Amino acid sequence: MPFPFVRFSLPWIFGVWLSTIVDLEGPIWPLWWFFSGAFWVSILIIKRIDFPKWSSFLGALALISIFMGAVVRVNLVDYRPQTTLENTDLYWGRVVELIKETPKYLQYEVVIEIHAGGSASRRLNRAIWFQGPKAKDPLQYGDRVLIKGSPKLIKPPANPHQFNYRQFLLRQGIQWQHWISSEDMIQVIPAKPNNFYLQISNLRRHLQGHIKKYLHTGPAQEIASAMLLGNRYKVSQEVRDSFAKSGTIHVLAVSGLHLGIIYGVLVYLLGPWRYHKILRWVLLFSVLISLWTIALITGMAPATRRAAIMFSVLLISKQWKRQGNSFNALALSAVIILIVDPYELYAVGFQLSYLALAGILYLQPLMATHIKVSHRPLRYFRDLITVSLSAQIAVLPLSVYYFHQIPTYFLLGNVVLIPLTFLIVSTGFIFMSFSFSPVISHLLGKVISFLIETAHQYNRWLASFQGSTIDDLWIKPHQLILIYLLLVVTILLCRNFRRAYLNLFLLTWCIWLVLDFIHWKLSRSERQLVVYQIKGHTAIDFIQNGHYQSVSSLPDSALQIVHNVAPNRAMNSLKPSTALLPEFKGPGCRAWMFDGKLVLLIHAPIRMERGPDMIVDLVILRDDALVDLNDLPRPLIIHNLVVDGSYSYTVMQRLKSQARARGIHFHSTVLDGALVKYRDDF
């Protein structure tokens, strides 16, 4: 195989993935030592006998050793949640980064250094602080703060198939969150002035002030802060939306595109040095120092760190005059990143950036060879278009899986925005390098403001077109895998038609159809009642035969429904029901017969005349309609009681204690998350 690092990176990635979803216990270390030792001993023995004959055996040992090494590396990082901090009253925290700044609060990432329960795992020894109201003097990198109180565990998603924010943060080593005020900060020990990272943080603050001083107020400052310093939290939602709809949201984050521009400019300017015996090393260290300095200044965000490692590996491989090494360098950089932090595998940016680069490296040359252009300016636009298409083809299924939309004008956006980004980034770093000169800064500030405002206006123009995005697209995990398999097989068929590829293509389609049929068959037979958790609102779905009937205080277009309810409907392929359930409406209540069960929704105080007992399988309360179970009409006999997100906390707690005393099963969507009742659960 011409790409050995590609081959060796696959078992490492598989080992990281498997050991993070399955708790692999047992003699992991001895097994790794055994297979690694067997590999090197076999190398020494077989080298003297017949190396080509035993190459397959050695390759298998190497792949197993790499797989076991990945498992060992993941096990060194304890990613399982801990609860040792919840009973402490005081703890120390060291500030790592200011994550977000809003008019109401500041959000920090901190490392918890000392607490009353013993030492916690180094990885999960992190928390997010929300400091409000907004402080005049924000905490800085390295500040140690003694906090009164105890952090809280980040809660799992309250609704089925909702975005799992808890898991997202756990994979970054963050498990806790704490809302604090100035009164909660008992003692603050500032970081030492000679702290390296503090100096970098101060430099970032200085450059941020420089941008604020010389660039136009509004989008120019917001976009410049994001593109040059990595401060994306300063970008307004209106600017984000316009870039997202044009398919160019990636230019707002300092990542592979931005470091690639710096890398390309430096290699082009210093290119003649690579033929000199000594200056070629000056070229190497100059570019490496520049890349990592920019990565440090922009906050060493994961995307920036990944790009810096990728371009460093590419540069070093070229320094040793290795040809055809792009895929090897890409695979090696991925392994390096996953050795440093195995959980980067789950970062969306990691997945998108590597898929995009792999698509560009493989697909772009194929497209370019079929589009013959003789004029140099036309070749530039051909390459720009083929690069955009290659990257978009590679990341499109994953983008739909995560973001549920497709930008339709991404080509129009990238053809204009990428050249503008090149000018903005190149001019921007010159602007920051000459921050000591007011004259140069004033001149370049005008130029950068003009370029950014031009890009912003162009994005707004594209976003104003009807159908700029195709929204509400959902695919399941198995469909994502099958789509990529179909994509790879289709490319192989186009390059070299073989019967084996055609058979694999047809087999993949058959698997897709069979799995979709099984899912459809199961959904047709499922009966389900879901009471969602939405703060201050009510949302209920009666699900049967692949359709849902909704009872909600919000329209389906409301953001609360889109974020909390729509994922469950989409992942189960549910459609609105046309055949409505039998319903009874009375003063302050509504009742339905659902699969032979009586469901009662009480939305206002009710009164019922004395009569025979009425057994209600499920009672749903909303809007503080019932504040005391003693106020329930006597004929009602309740088996299950549910309080939704529209209830006040004190009333909910009172009802909970009363329900338990009466032997009634109680469920609060605020405390327990959404209620999901199947046919046999009532």
N, C-alpha and C positions, 0 to 999 in steps of 0.2 A: 504494500500500500504506500503511495507516494507521500502521504500525510500522516506520519507516525503519531504526532501529538493529537491529531483529531481522533485517531483510534484509541489512544490512551486516555483521552479526556472523557470518553463516553462511560467507561466503568466508574470513574470518579463521580461524574454527575449522577449516575444511577445509584451509586452508594449513598450519596448525600440525600437524594430524594427518598430512597427506601428507608433509611434510618431516621428520617424526620417524620415519616408517617406511621412507621411501625417501631414499637419499642423493642429493639434488638438487644436482648439480654443474654448473658452467658459469657463464655471465655473469649471475648472479642480480641483482647490484646494477645493472648497466646496463639490464637488462630492467625492473626496478622504476622506475628513473628515466625510462625511455622511456614506459611506460604512464602514470605519474603526470604527467609533463610533457604527454603527449598529452591527458590529461583536462583539465588546467587551460587549455591552449591552446584546446581545443575549446570550453570554457565561454566563453572570451572572444570567440571567433569566432561561435559559434552564437547567443549571447545577442543579437547584433545582427541575426540573420537570422530564424530561426523555431525558438524553443526547444522548444515541444511536439512538433514534428515529429521532432526529433533526440533526444528524451529517452531513447528505448530505447538508442540508440548511446552516449550519455553514461553511462547506467546500467551498460552492459556494461563500458565503460572503467573506471568506478569500482570495479566488482566485481573486475575483473582486477587493478587496482592494489592493492586491499585484500588479495587473495590473495597477490600477489607480496610485499607488505609483511610478511605473516605468515611467508613463506619466509625473507626476509632476517632477520627477528627471530630465528627459530630457528637460523639459521646463525651468528648472533653468539654463540650458546651452544653450545660444543663438547660434545656429549653422548656422544661416542665414548670408550670406555675407554682409559686410558693406563697405561703400565707404567714410568714414569720414576722411581718411588719405591722399587721393589723392591730396588735395589742400594745404597741409602744406609744408613749406620750411625747417623747423627744427624739429627734434624730438629726444627723448632719447630712447636708447635701452639697455637692460640688457642681457648680454650673458648667455645663458643656457647651450649650448653644442657645441663642435666642431663636426659637422656631417661628414664632408668629407675633405680630404686633397689630393690635386693633385699638380703636378709640376707647374700648372698655377694659381690656386686659392685655397682659403680656404672657406669652407661652414659652416656657423654657424646657429644655431637656437637661436632666441632672443625673449625677451618679450618687447614689446613697452610700455613704462611706461608713457610718457608724450607726448602729441601732441596737435596741435592747434584746434581741433574740438570737445573738450569735451572728456569725458571718453568713451572708447570703451568697448565692451564685454570682460570680463576676458578671456573667452575661445579663442576668435578669435583675441585677443590682441597679436598675435605672428607673426613672420616673419622669412624668411630665408635671410641671408646676404651672398652674394658672394663677397669675398674680393680678388681682384687680382690687380697686380701680387702678387704671394705668399709672405707674409710678413715674416721677419726674426723672429719677436717676436709675435706669435699668441696671440689673445685675450684669456683671461682666464674666467672661470666661475665667474659670479658676477660682471665682469667689466661693468661699465655704460659708454656709449659712446653717445656723442652728434653728430648727423649726419646731414649733409647738404643735402637737397633734399627731395624727397618724395618717399615712396615705391610704387610699382605697384601691382595691383591685379593679382594674378596668373590666367592665361587664361584657359578657358575650352578647351577640346580637339578640334583640328582643323578638324579632319576627323571623319566620322561616325563609331561608334563602336570601336574607338581607346581607349586605356587605359586612364581613366579619372584621370590624375595626380592632377588636381585641387580639385576634390572631395576627393581623397586620402588624401591630405594635410588638407582639411577642417575638416575632421573627426579626425585629430590630433590637431585641433585648430589653424592651420597655414593658413593664408589667403593672406599674402603679400610676396613679394620678392624684393630685392634691390641689384643691383650691386654697390659696393662702392670701393673707392680707399683710399689711405692714406690721400689725400687732402680733402676727404669728412668727415673725422673724425676730427671735430673741437676741441673736448675735450674728454679725456679719464680719468675716475675716477676709479682707480683700486679697486677691491674688498677688503674688510677689511681682514687683515691676519688671524683673528680668526674666519672667516666664516667657518662653518662646512663643507659645500659642496666644498668650495675652498680647504680645507685641503684634502678632498677625491680626488679632481681633481689633486692636487699636488702629492698625493700618486700614482695615476694612471700614472702620467707622470714619476715618479721615477721608478715604476715597468716596464714601457715601456722602459725606458733607461736601466734597468737591463736586460731585454730580449735582447735588441740590443747589449749589451756588451758581454753576455755569450753564446748566441745561434748563430748558423751558419747563415751567411747572405743568404737571399733568401727565399724559401718556409718555412724554419724552423721558421724564425722570423715572417713572415706574418701569418702563421697558428697559432703560439703560441699567437700572439697579438689578434687574433680573438677568440680563444678557451678559453683563460685565462682572457683577459681584455675586450672582446666584441668589439674590434676595427676592424670591418669587412672591413672598407674602406681601410685598409692597404693590403688586399688580392688582388693579381693580377687577371686579368680576366682569365688567363690560368689556375690558380689554381682553381678558381670558376667553370670553365667549367668542369674540370676533376672530381670534387666532384659532380657536378650536374649530369653528365652522369653516374656516378656509383650509383646514388640514395642516396648519403650520405651528401648532402649539409647541412642537419640539424646539423651536428657536428661542423660546422664553427661558429654557433651562440650560445652564452651562453644562454641556455634555460633549459627546463625540464630535458634533458639528463644529462647535466653537473651538475646542482644542485642536480639531483637525485643520481649521483655518490657520491657527497659530503655527501648528506643525508644518503645514504646507508652505506658508510664507517663509519661515525660518530655513527650511530645507532648500527652498528655491533661492533665497538670498545667499545662503552659505554653501550652495551646491558645489561650486568649483573646489571647495576645500576637501571634498571626499576623495579626490585623486592624489592628495598630498599625504605623505607618510605620517607627518605629525599633526597637521591641521585637521585631518579627518577625525582625530580624537577630540580636538577642540570643538569641532562641529557636534560630535556626539554629546559631550558634556554640556555644551551651550544649549542645545535643544532640550536635553533632559532637565536641566536646571530651570529653563523657562517654563516647561510644561508643569513641573511640580510646584514652582512658585505660583503660577496661575491657579493651580488646584488648591493650594493653601489659602491664597487670597480669597478665593470664591467659597471658602468654608469646607473644603474636602467633602462635599456632598457625595453620596454613593455614585451618582451618574458621572461626576467629574473624576472621582477616583478610578472608576472603571475605565474611562477614556484615557486617563493618564497612563494606566498600566498597559492598555492595548497599544498605544502609540510608542511607549517605551520599548515594549517587546518587538514591535515592528522595526523601530530604529536600530536596536541592537542586532536583530537578525540581518538587517541590511549591512550593518557595519562589518559583519563577518562574511558578507557577499554571498548569502544564501539566496538562491533564486527559487521562485515559485513557493515562497514561504508564507504567503498571506494567511492561508487557512491554518497552517501550523501555528503562526504567531497568534491568531485569533483564539485557537483552542488552548494554547499555553497560557494566554492572559486570563482566560476564563477559569482555568484550573488554579492559577495563582490567586485570583479573587476568591474562589471557593475554599481555598486553603486558609486564607486570612479570615474569611467569614462565610461558613457554609450556607447560612440563611440568605445570602444574597441571591441564591438560586430562585427564591420566591419573590424577589423584587421585580415589579412590573418593568421598571426601567432596564434592569439587567436582561430580561427576556426579550424586550423589544429591541434594545440596542444590538444585541448579538444576532438576532434574527435579521434585522435590517442590514447589518454589515455582511452577514453570510449571503443574503439576497443580492446585495450590490456586487460582491466579489464573484458570485457565480452567474447571476442572470444578466448583469449589465454588459459584460463582454459578448454574451450570446446575442443580445439585442443589437449591440453596436455593429456586429459583423453583418447583420441582415439589413442594416440601414446605411447604405453607402452615401457619404457626403464628401464632396471634394473641397468646398470652401471652408476655411478655418472658422469664421464666425458661425456658420451653420453647424459645424461639428461641435462647437461649444454648446449650442442649444440642444443638439441631439444628445450629447452626453448628459446634459442637465436633465432632460426629459427621461432618458433611459435609467439614470440613477434614481430619480424619483419613483418611476414605475417599478423598478426592481425592489426598492425598499418597501414600497406600499404593498406589493404582491406578497412579500415575505411576512409582513406584520399584520396584514389585513384580518386574517382569522383571529389572531390574538387580540387585536384592537376591538373587534366585535365582541369577543368573549368578555373583555374587561369593561369596555365603555359603551357597548350596545348601540353604536352608531357608526356610520361611514361618511366621511366628508367627500362630497361629490366633486368639489372644485380644487382638490389637492394639487393637481398639475398646474392649474393657473396660479395657485398660491405659491408653490415652490419655485416656479420659473422666475417669479419676481422677487420673492422673499429671500431665497438663498443668496443671490447676488447682493441684495441689500444687507443681509446679515453679514456677508463677507466684508462689505465696506464699513458697517457699524462696528464690528468686532475689531477689525484692523485699526480703524481710526480711534476706537475707544481705548485700546490698550496704549496707543501713543499718547492719547489725552491723559490717561492716568499716569504714564511714565513722566510726563512734563507737568505734573501737578504743582511743581515749585514755580512755574512761570505763569503769571496771570495773563500775559498777552497771548501766549500760545493756547492756554486753557480757554480763554474767551473765544478765540477764533475757532478752535476745534469743537467747542461746546455748541456753537451755532451750526456747524456742519453736522454734528451728530444729531442735534435736535431736528434739523431738517430731514435727515435720512429716516429717523425713527417715526416722525410724524407722517412722512410719506408712506412708510410701511403700514402704519396704523390706519391711515385713511384708505389705503388699498384694501386692507383686510375688512374694514367696515363696508366697503363697496361690495366685496365678494359675499360677505355675510348677509347683505341685504337682498341677495337674489333668492327667489323662491326655490325651495328644495336644495339649499346649500348643504344640508345633511339628511341622511336617511336614518331616522331614529327608531327606537324601540325594537332593536334586533337582539335576539337572545339565542345562544347556542349552549348546549350542554357539554360537559367535559369530554364525554366519549365522542361527540360530534366534532369537537375541536381536533382531537387526535386523528379522526378519520379524514377530516378536511386536509390536514397537513400531509397525511399519507397519500391522498388523492392528488394533491398538488405535486408532491415529489415524483410520483409515478407518471403523471402527465408530462412533466418536464423530461423525464427519462424517455418516454415514448416519443416525444418530439425530437429529441436528439438522436435516438437510435431505436427504431421500431423493432421490438422483439416480442415474441409470443408470450414469454414469461411475464414481461411488464404488462401486457394486455390482460393476461389471466389475473394478475395481482390487482389491476384496476377493477375488473369485474367482480372479483372476490370482495374487495373493499366496499363496493356499492351494495353487494348482497348483504354484507354484515350491517351496513347502515340501515337498509330496508328492514331487516329482521329485528334489529334493536328498536327502531321506531315503531314497528308493528307491536312488539311486546309492550312498549311504553304506552301506546294508544290503547291496547287491550286492558292493561291494568288500570289506566285512568278512567275507562268507561265503567269499570266495576267498583270504583272507589266512592265512598260516601264520607264526607269530611266537613266539619264545622270549624272555622277559624275565627277567633276573636283577636284582632291585631292590637298591638300596643302602639298608640299614637298619642303623644302628650296633648291633653286637652280636647281630644276628639274620639269619636267612635267609628270603628270600621269592622264589619262582620261579613264573612263570606260563607254562604251555603254552597258546598261543592258536591256535584253528583253528575255522573255520565260525561265527564270532561267539560262541564259548564259550571259557571258560578252565578249565584244571585247575591248581589251586594246590598248591604244595609249600612249606610255611611252618612256622617255629618259633613263630608267633604266631597267635592266632585272628583272624578277620576283624573282630571288634569292637575289637581293640586300636588305640590311638591311632596307633601307628607305621604300621599298615596303612591306617588312614583317611587319614593325611596323605601317605604315600609311594606306596601301591599303588592305592587306590580311585580317584584321579583318572584314571589311565590306563584302568582298567576302565570307568569311567562315560563318559569322552569317546569311547571306542570302542564303547559300547553292548554291552558283553560280559556274558554270563550264565554262571553256573556250569555246567560240563559234566556231563552224566550218563553219557556214554560215555567211560570212562577209558582212558588209553593203556596198551598192554602194558608191564608193569613186572616187573623182576627185583629181588629183595631178597637181599642177601648180608651177611656179617659186615662191618659198617662201611661199607656202600655200598648205593646204590639205582641202578637203571639203567632207562631208558625208550627205546623206539624212537619217535622223533618225526619224522614225515614222511620216513622212510627214513634218519634219522640216529640214531646211538647217543649218548645223553647219560648221563653217569655222575656221580652225586653221591657224594662221599666225605665222610662225617661222623665217621669214626673210623679209626684205623690199620687197614689191610687187608693180607691175605696171600693170594696166589694161587699155585696149583701151576704148576710149569713146564709150558708147553704151546705150542701154535702162537700166533703173534702175533695180538693182538686190536687192531684199529684202533678207537679211540674218537674220534668227531668233536668232542666237547666234554666236558671234565672240570670239574666245579664243586667247589670245596673250601670247607669250612666248619669252624668251631670248632677251628682249628689241627690239623686231622686229619692233615695232612702238613706236616712242617717242613723236609723236604729232598727234592728230586726224585730223589735217588739211592735213596730208600726205596720208590719206586714199584715194583710187581711187574714183572718183566722182560717178560711177555707183552704189556704195554700199550704201544701206540704212539699218542701224543697229538697231535692237530692244534691244539686250542685249549684253553687253561687259564684258568679264571676263579676268582678269589678274592673271596669276598663280604665283607660288613661285619662278620662275626663274627671275622675274623682279626686277630691282633696285627700292629702295624706292622713290627716288625723281621723277623718271619718272612715277611711279605708281600714285603718288599724283597729278602730272600734268594732267594725263589722267583722273583721277577721277573728277577734277574740270571741265575739258572740256566736259566730258560726261554729267555731271549734267546740264551744260549750254545748251546742245543740247537736253535735255530730254531723254537721253539714260540711261537705267538701268545699273548701274555699280556695279561690284562685284570683290573684290580683295580677293584671298584666304589667303593672308598674314594678312589682316585686319579683314576679315569676316569669315575665315575658309573655308572649302570645299564647293563648289557649288553643290547642289543636286537639279536637275531639273526633275520633273515628267512630264507626258504627257501633262497635262493641265496648266503647269506653264510657258510655253514659251510665 
